[in-house]
Amino acid sequence: VQLVESGGGLVQPGGSLRLSCTASGFTFSNYAMGWVRQAPGMGLDWVSTTTSGGSRTYYADSVNGRFTISKDNFRSTLYLEMERLRAEDTAMYYCVKLDNDYGGGAFDYWGQGTLVTVSS
Amino acid sequence: IHLTQSPSSLSASVGDTVTITCRASQNIYRYLNWYQQKPGKAPNLLIYGTSTLHSGVPPRFSGSRSGTDFTLTISSLQREDFATYYCQHSFTSPLSFGGGTKVEIK
């Protein structure tokens, strides 16, 4: 299993960014996927998950209405569209594979992360 | 659902047995997972469903449950076990993590 994130970088407050996660080594369409973030020096913070088919999505209250998760099963790619970014969104963003198709299980594989910095 | 991990940090020696506790704010049945994170690295799944070891995890790691209290035990601590450990519930959305426990070398 390999998960490779991209799309992080420096963005001004109020700006937008799209993260991507390219997956390989497993049947992407069979598994739920998600994003977990970690602010510098802090703990882990669940952001969002989506079911295997991408039809159901779940968000933390802190990002609901600003972030959108989506899953392209033909391209084996997971996305996180982030809008109206705030300083408190600054973090390493990890792409995670779940151990089931419905979005409620353990995160059994993690990417290496992509850093998002929100600053003027 | 809020998860309270204790202690937040501990010091131990190679060969010691270490116990980390995670208390859930409500009944989450067996929907509790444990992760290990080393500095500068992504976390790795250790245990899922309270007590099932993820593939490749050595048997010195074990997990248990008593009501809403969950325990991660590391028997005969090895040098590569010094890291930060997190619990996470998967009972229902929103998912959440405990605050973490840093295991340091004494």
Interface residues (C-beta under 8 A of the other chain):
Chain A: G43 L44 D45 W46 T49 Y58 Y59 A60 D61 Y94 D99 G103 G104 G105 A106 F107 D108 Y109 W110 G111 Q112 G113
Chain B: Y31 N33 Y35 Q37 K41 A42 P43 N44 L45 Y48 G49 H54 Y86 Q88 S90 F91 T92 S93 P94 L95 S96 F97 G98 G99 G100
